[in-house]
Amino acid sequence: MGALPKRKISKARKGRRRSHNALTSPAMSVCPKCGKPKRPHFKCEYCGHYGSFKRESTDTKANTSEKKVSTAQATKKAKAVEKK
Ligand SMILES: [Zn+2]
């Protein structure tokens, strides 16, 4: 047998611990070039502009957006499992 908790964690204590676990939506601003929503201080995922500059990098738009979505979903799933 492994180590076991000495006492039951009460609902109130569990709630207090989890009071900081809520996920927040990422901050969004509007691209001045195409008007689509974008993350502040990041290049636009749709038109690739940052301010008045066009930024082209090795990572494609689909690649970066997919990665961000998958990690966000993974953390959400982990939190959901933890709460059960
Ligand atoms: Zn744009």
PDB file of the backbone (N, CA, C, O) and the ligand in Angstrom, with CONECT records:
HET     ZN  A 101       1
ATOM      1  N   MET A   1       0.841  -1.208   0.000  1.00  0.00           N
ATOM      2  CA  MET A   1       0.000   0.000   0.000  1.00  0.00           C
ATOM      3  C   MET A   1       0.874   1.254   0.000  1.00  0.00           C
ATOM      4  O   MET A   1       1.875   1.351   0.710  1.00  0.00           O
ATOM      5  N   GLY A   2       0.466   2.169  -0.794  1.00  0.00           N
ATOM      6  CA  GLY A   2       1.192   3.432  -0.839  1.00  0.00           C
ATOM      7  C   GLY A   2       0.763   4.352   0.278  1.00  0.00           C
ATOM      8  O   GLY A   2      -0.036   3.968   1.133  1.00  0.00           O
ATOM      9  N   ALA A   3       1.287   5.566   0.279  1.00  0.00           N
ATOM     10  CA  ALA A   3       0.931   6.542   1.308  1.00  0.00           C
ATOM     11  C   ALA A   3      -0.511   6.988   1.102  1.00  0.00           C
ATOM     12  O   ALA A   3      -0.938   7.211  -0.030  1.00  0.00           O
ATOM     13  N   LEU A   4      -1.250   7.116   2.176  1.00  0.00           N
ATOM     14  CA  LEU A   4      -2.649   7.531   2.087  1.00  0.00           C
ATOM     15  C   LEU A   4      -2.872   8.796   2.907  1.00  0.00           C
ATOM     16  O   LEU A   4      -2.201   9.000   3.918  1.00  0.00           O
ATOM     17  N   PRO A   5      -3.804   9.648   2.485  1.00  0.00           N
ATOM     18  CA  PRO A   5      -4.097  10.860   3.255  1.00  0.00           C
ATOM     19  C   PRO A   5      -4.706  10.516   4.610  1.00  0.00           C
ATOM     20  O   PRO A   5      -5.521   9.600   4.724  1.00  0.00           O
ATOM     21  N   LYS A   6      -4.301  11.258   5.628  1.00  0.00           N
ATOM     22  CA  LYS A   6      -4.775  10.984   6.982  1.00  0.00           C
ATOM     23  C   LYS A   6      -6.240  11.370   7.140  1.00  0.00           C
ATOM     24  O   LYS A   6      -7.011  10.695   7.822  1.00  0.00           O
ATOM     25  N   ARG A   7      -6.604  12.471   6.495  1.00  0.00           N
ATOM     26  CA  ARG A   7      -7.972  12.977   6.637  1.00  0.00           C
ATOM     27  C   ARG A   7      -8.586  13.262   5.270  1.00  0.00           C
ATOM     28  O   ARG A   7      -7.893  13.455   4.271  1.00  0.00           O
ATOM     29  N   LYS A   8      -9.913  13.279   5.272  1.00  0.00           N
ATOM     30  CA  LYS A   8     -10.643  13.672   4.073  1.00  0.00           C
ATOM     31  C   LYS A   8     -10.437  15.169   3.842  1.00  0.00           C
ATOM     32  O   LYS A   8     -10.477  15.963   4.782  1.00  0.00           O
ATOM     33  N   ILE A   9     -10.219  15.541   2.589  1.00  0.00           N
ATOM     34  CA  ILE A   9     -10.164  16.966   2.239  1.00  0.00           C
ATOM     35  C   ILE A   9     -11.601  17.449   2.094  1.00  0.00           C
ATOM     36  O   ILE A   9     -12.350  16.955   1.250  1.00  0.00           O
ATOM     37  N   SER A  10     -11.976  18.411   2.918  1.00  0.00           N
ATOM     38  CA  SER A  10     -13.363  18.880   2.902  1.00  0.00           C
ATOM     39  C   SER A  10     -13.677  19.613   1.607  1.00  0.00           C
ATOM     40  O   SER A  10     -12.771  20.062   0.904  1.00  0.00           O
ATOM     41  N   LYS A  11     -14.955  19.733   1.295  1.00  0.00           N
ATOM     42  CA  LYS A  11     -15.387  20.452   0.088  1.00  0.00           C
ATOM     43  C   LYS A  11     -14.860  21.889   0.095  1.00  0.00           C
ATOM     44  O   LYS A  11     -14.429  22.415  -0.930  1.00  0.00           O
ATOM     45  N   ALA A  12     -14.908  22.519   1.302  1.00  0.00           N
ATOM     46  CA  ALA A  12     -14.473  23.914   1.397  1.00  0.00           C
ATOM     47  C   ALA A  12     -12.983  24.029   1.104  1.00  0.00           C
ATOM     48  O   ALA A  12     -12.552  24.936   0.392  1.00  0.00           O
ATOM     49  N   ARG A  13     -12.198  23.105   1.655  1.00  0.00           N
ATOM     50  CA  ARG A  13     -10.755  23.159   1.457  1.00  0.00           C
ATOM     51  C   ARG A  13     -10.402  22.888  -0.002  1.00  0.00           C
ATOM     52  O   ARG A  13      -9.531  23.537  -0.581  1.00  0.00           O
ATOM     53  N   LYS A  14     -11.096  21.918  -0.579  1.00  0.00           N
ATOM     54  CA  LYS A  14     -10.885  21.592  -1.993  1.00  0.00           C
ATOM     55  C   LYS A  14     -11.228  22.811  -2.853  1.00  0.00           C
ATOM     56  O   LYS A  14     -10.513  23.145  -3.798  1.00  0.00           O
ATOM     57  N   GLY A  15     -12.345  23.470  -2.501  1.00  0.00           N
ATOM     58  CA  GLY A  15     -12.772  24.644  -3.263  1.00  0.00           C
ATOM     59  C   GLY A  15     -11.770  25.779  -3.152  1.00  0.00           C
ATOM     60  O   GLY A  15     -11.495  26.479  -4.127  1.00  0.00           O
ATOM     61  N   ARG A  16     -11.221  25.955  -1.937  1.00  0.00           N
ATOM     62  CA  ARG A  16     -10.228  27.015  -1.726  1.00  0.00           C
ATOM     63  C   ARG A  16      -8.979  26.740  -2.561  1.00  0.00           C
ATOM     64  O   ARG A  16      -8.417  27.650  -3.169  1.00  0.00           O
ATOM     65  N   ARG A  17      -8.555  25.487  -2.583  1.00  0.00           N
ATOM     66  CA  ARG A  17      -7.357  25.132  -3.360  1.00  0.00           C
ATOM     67  C   ARG A  17      -7.597  25.409  -4.839  1.00  0.00           C
ATOM     68  O   ARG A  17      -6.711  25.896  -5.542  1.00  0.00           O
ATOM     69  N   ARG A  18      -8.800  25.094  -5.303  1.00  0.00           N
ATOM     70  CA  ARG A  18      -9.093  25.218  -6.734  1.00  0.00           C
ATOM     71  C   ARG A  18      -9.562  26.613  -7.134  1.00  0.00           C
ATOM     72  O   ARG A  18      -9.873  26.856  -8.300  1.00  0.00           O
ATOM     73  N   SER A  19      -9.614  27.523  -6.175  1.00  0.00           N
ATOM     74  CA  SER A  19     -10.100  28.860  -6.496  1.00  0.00           C
ATOM     75  C   SER A  19      -9.176  29.576  -7.469  1.00  0.00           C
ATOM     76  O   SER A  19      -9.577  30.559  -8.092  1.00  0.00           O
ATOM     77  N   HIS A  20      -7.928  29.091  -7.609  1.00  0.00           N
ATOM     78  CA  HIS A  20      -6.967  29.737  -8.519  1.00  0.00           C
ATOM     79  C   HIS A  20      -6.780  28.941  -9.799  1.00  0.00           C
ATOM     80  O   HIS A  20      -5.939  29.300 -10.624  1.00  0.00           O
ATOM     81  N   ASN A  21      -7.536  27.877  -9.986  1.00  0.00           N
ATOM     82  CA  ASN A  21      -7.302  26.977 -11.120  1.00  0.00           C
ATOM     83  C   ASN A  21      -8.039  27.364 -12.396  1.00  0.00           C
ATOM     84  O   ASN A  21      -7.806  26.776 -13.452  1.00  0.00           O
ATOM     85  N   ALA A  22      -8.915  28.338 -12.306  1.00  0.00           N
ATOM     86  CA  ALA A  22      -9.739  28.659 -13.479  1.00  0.00           C
ATOM     87  C   ALA A  22      -8.875  29.160 -14.628  1.00  0.00           C
ATOM     88  O   ALA A  22      -7.923  29.910 -14.413  1.00  0.00           O
ATOM     89  N   LEU A  23      -9.206  28.747 -15.847  1.00  0.00           N
ATOM     90  CA  LEU A  23      -8.509  29.215 -17.034  1.00  0.00           C
ATOM     91  C   LEU A  23      -9.102  30.544 -17.466  1.00  0.00           C
ATOM     92  O   LEU A  23     -10.306  30.772 -17.346  1.00  0.00           O
ATOM     93  N   THR A  24      -8.245  31.411 -17.969  1.00  0.00           N
ATOM     94  CA  THR A  24      -8.721  32.677 -18.494  1.00  0.00           C
ATOM     95  C   THR A  24      -8.521  32.684 -20.002  1.00  0.00           C
ATOM     96  O   THR A  24      -7.585  32.074 -20.519  1.00  0.00           O
ATOM     97  N   SER A  25      -9.403  33.375 -20.696  1.00  0.00           N
ATOM     98  CA  SER A  25      -9.265  33.466 -22.142  1.00  0.00           C
ATOM     99  C   SER A  25      -8.094  34.393 -22.473  1.00  0.00           C
ATOM    100  O   SER A  25      -7.848  35.358 -21.749  1.00  0.00           O
ATOM    101  N   PRO A  26      -7.364  34.107 -23.570  1.00  0.00           N
ATOM    102  CA  PRO A  26      -6.213  34.937 -23.911  1.00  0.00           C
ATOM    103  C   PRO A  26      -6.652  36.340 -24.307  1.00  0.00           C
ATOM    104  O   PRO A  26      -7.738  36.530 -24.855  1.00  0.00           O
ATOM    105  N   ALA A  27      -5.797  37.321 -24.025  1.00  0.00           N
ATOM    106  CA  ALA A  27      -6.098  38.704 -24.388  1.00  0.00           C
ATOM    107  C   ALA A  27      -6.116  38.829 -25.901  1.00  0.00           C
ATOM    108  O   ALA A  27      -5.255  38.274 -26.584  1.00  0.00           O
ATOM    109  N   MET A  28      -7.097  39.559 -26.428  1.00  0.00           N
ATOM    110  CA  MET A  28      -7.214  39.699 -27.879  1.00  0.00           C
ATOM    111  C   MET A  28      -7.285  41.177 -28.233  1.00  0.00           C
ATOM    112  O   MET A  28      -7.875  41.980 -27.510  1.00  0.00           O
ATOM    113  N   SER A  29      -6.674  41.514 -29.352  1.00  0.00           N
ATOM    114  CA  SER A  29      -6.813  42.854 -29.910  1.00  0.00           C
ATOM    115  C   SER A  29      -7.158  42.700 -31.394  1.00  0.00           C
ATOM    116  O   SER A  29      -7.252  41.583 -31.904  1.00  0.00           O
ATOM    117  N   VAL A  30      -7.340  43.808 -32.067  1.00  0.00           N
ATOM    118  CA  VAL A  30      -7.776  43.766 -33.468  1.00  0.00           C
ATOM    119  C   VAL A  30      -6.607  44.133 -34.367  1.00  0.00           C
ATOM    120  O   VAL A  30      -5.898  45.106 -34.111  1.00  0.00           O
ATOM    121  N   CYS A  31      -6.409  43.350 -35.422  1.00  0.00           N
ATOM    122  CA  CYS A  31      -5.357  43.641 -36.396  1.00  0.00           C
ATOM    123  C   CYS A  31      -5.705  44.924 -37.138  1.00  0.00           C
ATOM    124  O   CYS A  31      -6.791  45.022 -37.709  1.00  0.00           O
ATOM    125  N   PRO A  32      -4.812  45.910 -37.145  1.00  0.00           N
ATOM    126  CA  PRO A  32      -5.121  47.166 -37.852  1.00  0.00           C
ATOM    127  C   PRO A  32      -5.154  46.996 -39.365  1.00  0.00           C
ATOM    128  O   PRO A  32      -5.721  47.823 -40.079  1.00  0.00           O
ATOM    129  N   LYS A  33      -4.540  45.915 -39.850  1.00  0.00           N
ATOM    130  CA  LYS A  33      -4.444  45.710 -41.303  1.00  0.00           C
ATOM    131  C   LYS A  33      -5.712  45.049 -41.854  1.00  0.00           C
ATOM    132  O   LYS A  33      -6.326  45.549 -42.798  1.00  0.00           O
ATOM    133  N   CYS A  34      -6.101  43.899 -41.241  1.00  0.00           N
ATOM    134  CA  CYS A  34      -7.226  43.144 -41.804  1.00  0.00           C
ATOM    135  C   CYS A  34      -8.452  43.148 -40.889  1.00  0.00           C
ATOM    136  O   CYS A  34      -9.524  42.697 -41.294  1.00  0.00           O
ATOM    137  N   GLY A  35      -8.307  43.651 -39.661  1.00  0.00           N
ATOM    138  CA  GLY A  35      -9.465  43.758 -38.772  1.00  0.00           C
ATOM    139  C   GLY A  35      -9.818  42.484 -38.040  1.00  0.00           C
ATOM    140  O   GLY A  35     -10.772  42.462 -37.263  1.00  0.00           O
ATOM    141  N   LYS A  36      -9.058  41.412 -38.275  1.00  0.00           N
ATOM    142  CA  LYS A  36      -9.336  40.154 -37.581  1.00  0.00           C
ATOM    143  C   LYS A  36      -8.772  40.220 -36.157  1.00  0.00           C
ATOM    144  O   LYS A  36      -7.842  40.984 -35.902  1.00  0.00           O
ATOM    145  N   PRO A  37      -9.324  39.427 -35.223  1.00  0.00           N
ATOM    146  CA  PRO A  37      -8.769  39.424 -33.870  1.00  0.00           C
ATOM    147  C   PRO A  37      -7.375  38.799 -33.845  1.00  0.00           C
ATOM    148  O   PRO A  37      -7.118  37.805 -34.524  1.00  0.00           O
ATOM    149  N   LYS A  38      -6.488  39.388 -33.062  1.00  0.00           N
ATOM    150  CA  LYS A  38      -5.131  38.845 -32.921  1.00  0.00           C
ATOM    151  C   LYS A  38      -4.652  39.050 -31.500  1.00  0.00           C
ATOM    152  O   LYS A  38      -5.219  39.859 -30.766  1.00  0.00           O
ATOM    153  N   ARG A  39      -3.611  38.326 -31.100  1.00  0.00           N
ATOM    154  CA  ARG A  39      -3.039  38.479 -29.760  1.00  0.00           C
ATOM    155  C   ARG A  39      -2.161  39.721 -29.743  1.00  0.00           C
ATOM    156  O   ARG A  39      -1.391  39.945 -30.676  1.00  0.00           O
ATOM    157  N   PRO A  40      -2.267  40.536 -28.685  1.00  0.00           N
ATOM    158  CA  PRO A  40      -1.412  41.713 -28.615  1.00  0.00           C
ATOM    159  C   PRO A  40       0.060  41.321 -28.528  1.00  0.00           C
ATOM    160  O   PRO A  40       0.396  40.334 -27.874  1.00  0.00           O
ATOM    161  N   HIS A  41       0.936  42.077 -29.175  1.00  0.00           N
ATOM    162  CA  HIS A  41       2.391  41.855 -29.216  1.00  0.00           C
ATOM    163  C   HIS A  41       2.763  40.635 -30.045  1.00  0.00           C
ATOM    164  O   HIS A  41       3.910  40.190 -30.005  1.00  0.00           O
ATOM    165  N   PHE A  42       1.810  40.084 -30.798  1.00  0.00           N
ATOM    166  CA  PHE A  42       2.093  38.973 -31.710  1.00  0.00           C
ATOM    167  C   PHE A  42       1.723  39.418 -33.117  1.00  0.00           C
ATOM    168  O   PHE A  42       0.903  40.318 -33.302  1.00  0.00           O
ATOM    169  N   LYS A  43       2.342  38.769 -34.114  1.00  0.00           N
ATOM    170  CA  LYS A  43       1.959  39.099 -35.485  1.00  0.00           C
ATOM    171  C   LYS A  43       0.569  38.526 -35.752  1.00  0.00           C
ATOM    172  O   LYS A  43       0.143  37.571 -35.103  1.00  0.00           O
ATOM    173  N   CYS A  44      -0.129  39.121 -36.714  1.00  0.00           N
ATOM    174  CA  CYS A  44      -1.469  38.647 -37.067  1.00  0.00           C
ATOM    175  C   CYS A  44      -1.362  37.262 -37.688  1.00  0.00           C
ATOM    176  O   CYS A  44      -0.535  37.049 -38.574  1.00  0.00           O
ATOM    177  N   GLU A  45      -2.185  36.316 -37.239  1.00  0.00           N
ATOM    178  CA  GLU A  45      -2.139  34.947 -37.755  1.00  0.00           C
ATOM    179  C   GLU A  45      -2.766  34.839 -39.139  1.00  0.00           C
ATOM    180  O   GLU A  45      -2.531  33.862 -39.850  1.00  0.00           O
ATOM    181  N   TYR A  46      -3.562  35.832 -39.527  1.00  0.00           N
ATOM    182  CA  TYR A  46      -4.269  35.750 -40.804  1.00  0.00           C
ATOM    183  C   TYR A  46      -3.465  36.410 -41.916  1.00  0.00           C
ATOM    184  O   TYR A  46      -3.259  35.804 -42.967  1.00  0.00           O
ATOM    185  N   CYS A  47      -3.006  37.646 -41.702  1.00  0.00           N
ATOM    186  CA  CYS A  47      -2.311  38.352 -42.778  1.00  0.00           C
ATOM    187  C   CYS A  47      -0.816  38.465 -42.517  1.00  0.00           C
ATOM    188  O   CYS A  47      -0.081  38.903 -43.402  1.00  0.00           O
ATOM    189  N   GLY A  48      -0.336  38.083 -41.327  1.00  0.00           N
ATOM    190  CA  GLY A  48       1.097  38.068 -41.045  1.00  0.00           C
ATOM    191  C   GLY A  48       1.705  39.425 -40.765  1.00  0.00           C
ATOM    192  O   GLY A  48       2.929  39.544 -40.715  1.00  0.00           O
ATOM    193  N   HIS A  49       0.898  40.445 -40.581  1.00  0.00           N
ATOM    194  CA  HIS A  49       1.434  41.772 -40.318  1.00  0.00           C
ATOM    195  C   HIS A  49       1.626  42.001 -38.829  1.00  0.00           C
ATOM    196  O   HIS A  49       0.849  41.524 -38.002  1.00  0.00           O
ATOM    197  N   TYR A  50       2.677  42.741 -38.507  1.00  0.00           N
ATOM    198  CA  TYR A  50       2.858  43.236 -37.145  1.00  0.00           C
ATOM    199  C   TYR A  50       3.026  44.737 -37.282  1.00  0.00           C
ATOM    200  O   TYR A  50       4.055  45.198 -37.778  1.00  0.00           O
ATOM    201  N   GLY A  51       2.041  45.507 -36.854  1.00  0.00           N
ATOM    202  CA  GLY A  51       2.062  46.934 -37.113  1.00  0.00           C
ATOM    203  C   GLY A  51       1.945  47.149 -38.608  1.00  0.00           C
ATOM    204  O   GLY A  51       1.003  46.666 -39.237  1.00  0.00           O
ATOM    205  N   SER A  52       2.910  47.883 -39.191  1.00  0.00           N
ATOM    206  CA  SER A  52       2.860  48.113 -40.631  1.00  0.00           C
ATOM    207  C   SER A  52       3.790  47.156 -41.376  1.00  0.00           C
ATOM    208  O   SER A  52       3.879  47.206 -42.602  1.00  0.00           O
ATOM    209  N   PHE A  53       4.497  46.269 -40.622  1.00  0.00           N
ATOM    210  CA  PHE A  53       5.448  45.365 -41.268  1.00  0.00           C
ATOM    211  C   PHE A  53       4.802  44.030 -41.578  1.00  0.00           C
ATOM    212  O   PHE A  53       3.930  43.556 -40.849  1.00  0.00           O
ATOM    213  N   LYS A  54       5.242  43.437 -42.664  1.00  0.00           N
ATOM    214  CA  LYS A  54       4.814  42.070 -42.994  1.00  0.00           C
ATOM    215  C   LYS A  54       5.888  41.124 -42.469  1.00  0.00           C
ATOM    216  O   LYS A  54       7.054  41.222 -42.853  1.00  0.00           O
ATOM    217  N   ARG A  55       5.491  40.213 -41.595  1.00  0.00           N
ATOM    218  CA  ARG A  55       6.461  39.286 -40.997  1.00  0.00           C
ATOM    219  C   ARG A  55       6.250  37.902 -41.585  1.00  0.00           C
ATOM    220  O   ARG A  55       5.172  37.318 -41.465  1.00  0.00           O
ATOM    221  N   GLU A  56       7.291  37.385 -42.222  1.00  0.00           N
ATOM    222  CA  GLU A  56       7.252  36.009 -42.735  1.00  0.00           C
ATOM    223  C   GLU A  56       8.293  35.204 -41.971  1.00  0.00           C
ATOM    224  O   GLU A  56       9.459  35.595 -41.905  1.00  0.00           O
ATOM    225  N   SER A  57       7.880  34.085 -41.394  1.00  0.00           N
ATOM    226  CA  SER A  57       8.821  33.239 -40.671  1.00  0.00           C
ATOM    227  C   SER A  57       8.683  31.799 -41.146  1.00  0.00           C
ATOM    228  O   SER A  57       7.802  31.488 -41.948  1.00  0.00           O
ATOM    229  N   THR A  58       9.556  30.919 -40.650  1.00  0.00           N
ATOM    230  CA  THR A  58       9.579  29.527 -41.096  1.00  0.00           C
ATOM    231  C   THR A  58       8.346  28.768 -40.635  1.00  0.00           C
ATOM    232  O   THR A  58       7.842  27.898 -41.346  1.00  0.00           O
ATOM    233  N   ASP A  59       7.858  29.099 -39.437  1.00  0.00           N
ATOM    234  CA  ASP A  59       6.672  28.387 -38.956  1.00  0.00           C
ATOM    235  C   ASP A  59       5.438  28.926 -39.673  1.00  0.00           C
ATOM    236  O   ASP A  59       5.204  30.133 -39.723  1.00  0.00           O
ATOM    237  N   THR A  60       4.658  28.005 -40.224  1.00  0.00           N
ATOM    238  CA  THR A  60       3.484  28.404 -40.986  1.00  0.00           C
ATOM    239  C   THR A  60       2.355  28.812 -40.050  1.00  0.00           C
ATOM    240  O   THR A  60       2.375  28.499 -38.860  1.00  0.00           O
ATOM    241  N   LYS A  61       1.381  29.508 -40.597  1.00  0.00           N
ATOM    242  CA  LYS A  61       0.245  29.968 -39.797  1.00  0.00           C
ATOM    243  C   LYS A  61      -0.519  28.785 -39.207  1.00  0.00           C
ATOM    244  O   LYS A  61      -0.875  28.793 -38.029  1.00  0.00           O
ATOM    245  N   ALA A  62      -0.769  27.766 -40.036  1.00  0.00           N
ATOM    246  CA  ALA A  62      -1.526  26.601 -39.580  1.00  0.00           C
ATOM    247  C   ALA A  62      -0.777  25.878 -38.469  1.00  0.00           C
ATOM    248  O   ALA A  62      -1.374  25.450 -37.481  1.00  0.00           O
ATOM    249  N   ASN A  63       0.555  25.743 -38.639  1.00  0.00           N
ATOM    250  CA  ASN A  63       1.379  25.044 -37.642  1.00  0.00           C
ATOM    251  C   ASN A  63       1.249  25.673 -36.270  1.00  0.00           C
ATOM    252  O   ASN A  63       0.929  24.994 -35.295  1.00  0.00           O
ATOM    253  N   THR A  64       1.504  26.999 -36.192  1.00  0.00           N
ATOM    254  CA  THR A  64       1.527  27.668 -34.900  1.00  0.00           C
ATOM    255  C   THR A  64       0.148  27.660 -34.258  1.00  0.00           C
ATOM    256  O   THR A  64       0.024  27.427 -33.056  1.00  0.00           O
ATOM    257  N   SER A  65      -0.893  27.915 -35.053  1.00  0.00           N
ATOM    258  CA  SER A  65      -2.232  27.978 -34.474  1.00  0.00           C
ATOM    259  C   SER A  65      -2.663  26.602 -33.969  1.00  0.00           C
ATOM    260  O   SER A  65      -3.302  26.492 -32.923  1.00  0.00           O
ATOM    261  N   GLU A  66      -2.308  25.543 -34.723  1.00  0.00           N
ATOM    262  CA  GLU A  66      -2.662  24.192 -34.297  1.00  0.00           C
ATOM    263  C   GLU A  66      -1.992  23.830 -32.984  1.00  0.00           C
ATOM    264  O   GLU A  66      -2.609  23.249 -32.091  1.00  0.00           O
ATOM    265  N   LYS A  67      -0.696  24.191 -32.881  1.00  0.00           N
ATOM    266  CA  LYS A  67       0.054  23.879 -31.660  1.00  0.00           C
ATOM    267  C   LYS A  67      -0.583  24.554 -30.456  1.00  0.00           C
ATOM    268  O   LYS A  67      -0.772  23.933 -29.410  1.00  0.00           O
ATOM    269  N   LYS A  68      -0.917  25.849 -30.615  1.00  0.00           N
ATOM    270  CA  LYS A  68      -1.497  26.603 -29.503  1.00  0.00           C
ATOM    271  C   LYS A  68      -2.817  25.975 -29.074  1.00  0.00           C
ATOM    272  O   LYS A  68      -3.078  25.809 -27.883  1.00  0.00           O
ATOM    273  N   VAL A  69      -3.646  25.630 -30.054  1.00  0.00           N
ATOM    274  CA  VAL A  69      -4.953  25.047 -29.752  1.00  0.00           C
ATOM    275  C   VAL A  69      -4.785  23.718 -29.029  1.00  0.00           C
ATOM    276  O   VAL A  69      -5.468  23.440 -28.043  1.00  0.00           O
ATOM    277  N   SER A  70      -3.840  22.881 -29.548  1.00  0.00           N
ATOM    278  CA  SER A  70      -3.690  21.554 -28.954  1.00  0.00           C
ATOM    279  C   SER A  70      -3.199  21.649 -27.517  1.00  0.00           C
ATOM    280  O   SER A  70      -3.662  20.892 -26.664  1.00  0.00           O
ATOM    281  N   THR A  71      -2.266  22.566 -27.224  1.00  0.00           N
ATOM    282  CA  THR A  71      -1.769  22.676 -25.857  1.00  0.00           C
ATOM    283  C   THR A  71      -2.864  23.217 -24.940  1.00  0.00           C
ATOM    284  O   THR A  71      -2.993  22.791 -23.792  1.00  0.00           O
ATOM    285  N   ALA A  72      -3.648  24.159 -25.463  1.00  0.00           N
ATOM    286  CA  ALA A  72      -4.730  24.720 -24.654  1.00  0.00           C
ATOM    287  C   ALA A  72      -5.761  23.640 -24.330  1.00  0.00           C
ATOM    288  O   ALA A  72      -6.249  23.550 -23.204  1.00  0.00           O
ATOM    289  N   GLN A  73      -6.082  22.823 -25.333  1.00  0.00           N
ATOM    290  CA  GLN A  73      -7.046  21.745 -25.110  1.00  0.00           C
ATOM    291  C   GLN A  73      -6.498  20.728 -24.120  1.00  0.00           C
ATOM    292  O   GLN A  73      -7.232  20.218 -23.273  1.00  0.00           O
ATOM    293  N   ALA A  74      -5.202  20.434 -24.229  1.00  0.00           N
ATOM    294  CA  ALA A  74      -4.586  19.458 -23.336  1.00  0.00           C
ATOM    295  C   ALA A  74      -4.678  19.920 -21.892  1.00  0.00           C
ATOM    296  O   ALA A  74      -5.001  19.128 -21.007  1.00  0.00           O
ATOM    297  N   THR A  75      -4.394  21.212 -21.641  1.00  0.00           N
ATOM    298  CA  THR A  75      -4.459  21.723 -20.281  1.00  0.00           C
ATOM    299  C   THR A  75      -5.894  21.725 -19.781  1.00  0.00           C
ATOM    300  O   THR A  75      -6.151  21.440 -18.612  1.00  0.00           O
ATOM    301  N   LYS A  76      -6.832  22.049 -20.672  1.00  0.00           N
ATOM    302  CA  LYS A  76      -8.256  22.047 -20.285  1.00  0.00           C
ATOM    303  C   LYS A  76      -8.685  20.631 -19.874  1.00  0.00           C
ATOM    304  O   LYS A  76      -9.352  20.435 -18.858  1.00  0.00           O
ATOM    305  N   LYS A  77      -8.279  19.648 -20.700  1.00  0.00           N
ATOM    306  CA  LYS A  77      -8.623  18.266 -20.418  1.00  0.00           C
ATOM    307  C   LYS A  77      -8.038  17.826 -19.085  1.00  0.00           C
ATOM    308  O   LYS A  77      -8.702  17.155 -18.295  1.00  0.00           O
ATOM    309  N   ALA A  78      -6.791  18.210 -18.844  1.00  0.00           N
ATOM    310  CA  ALA A  78      -6.111  17.837 -17.605  1.00  0.00           C
ATOM    311  C   ALA A  78      -6.863  18.400 -16.406  1.00  0.00           C
ATOM    312  O   ALA A  78      -7.035  17.726 -15.390  1.00  0.00           O
ATOM    313  N   LYS A  79      -7.310  19.650 -16.539  1.00  0.00           N
ATOM    314  CA  LYS A  79      -8.040  20.288 -15.449  1.00  0.00           C
ATOM    315  C   LYS A  79      -9.381  19.579 -15.217  1.00  0.00           C
ATOM    316  O   LYS A  79      -9.796  19.358 -14.080  1.00  0.00           O
ATOM    317  N   ALA A  80     -10.042  19.232 -16.324  1.00  0.00           N
ATOM    318  CA  ALA A  80     -11.342  18.576 -16.228  1.00  0.00           C
ATOM    319  C   ALA A  80     -11.205  17.233 -15.521  1.00  0.00           C
ATOM    320  O   ALA A  80     -12.031  16.876 -14.681  1.00  0.00           O
ATOM    321  N   VAL A  81     -10.152  16.492 -15.869  1.00  0.00           N
ATOM    322  CA  VAL A  81      -9.916  15.182 -15.252  1.00  0.00           C
ATOM    323  C   VAL A  81      -9.635  15.364 -13.769  1.00  0.00           C
ATOM    324  O   VAL A  81     -10.109  14.594 -12.934  1.00  0.00           O
ATOM    325  N   GLU A  82      -8.855  16.396 -13.454  1.00  0.00           N
ATOM    326  CA  GLU A  82      -8.474  16.646 -12.065  1.00  0.00           C
ATOM    327  C   GLU A  82      -9.708  16.926 -11.200  1.00  0.00           C
ATOM    328  O   GLU A  82      -9.766  16.528 -10.036  1.00  0.00           O
ATOM    329  N   LYS A  83     -10.680  17.608 -11.778  1.00  0.00           N
ATOM    330  CA  LYS A  83     -11.866  17.999 -11.006  1.00  0.00           C
ATOM    331  C   LYS A  83     -12.797  16.828 -10.734  1.00  0.00           C
ATOM    332  O   LYS A  83     -13.589  16.874  -9.793  1.00  0.00           O
ATOM    333  N   LYS A  84     -12.711  15.784 -11.543  1.00  0.00           N
ATOM    334  CA  LYS A  84     -13.614  14.639 -11.387  1.00  0.00           C
ATOM    335  C   LYS A  84     -13.253  13.795 -10.179  1.00  0.00           C
ATOM    336  O   LYS A  84     -13.914  12.794  -9.906  1.00  0.00           O
TER     337      LYS A  84
HETATM  338 ZN    ZN A 101      -4.206  40.901 -40.023  1.00  0.00          ZN2+
END
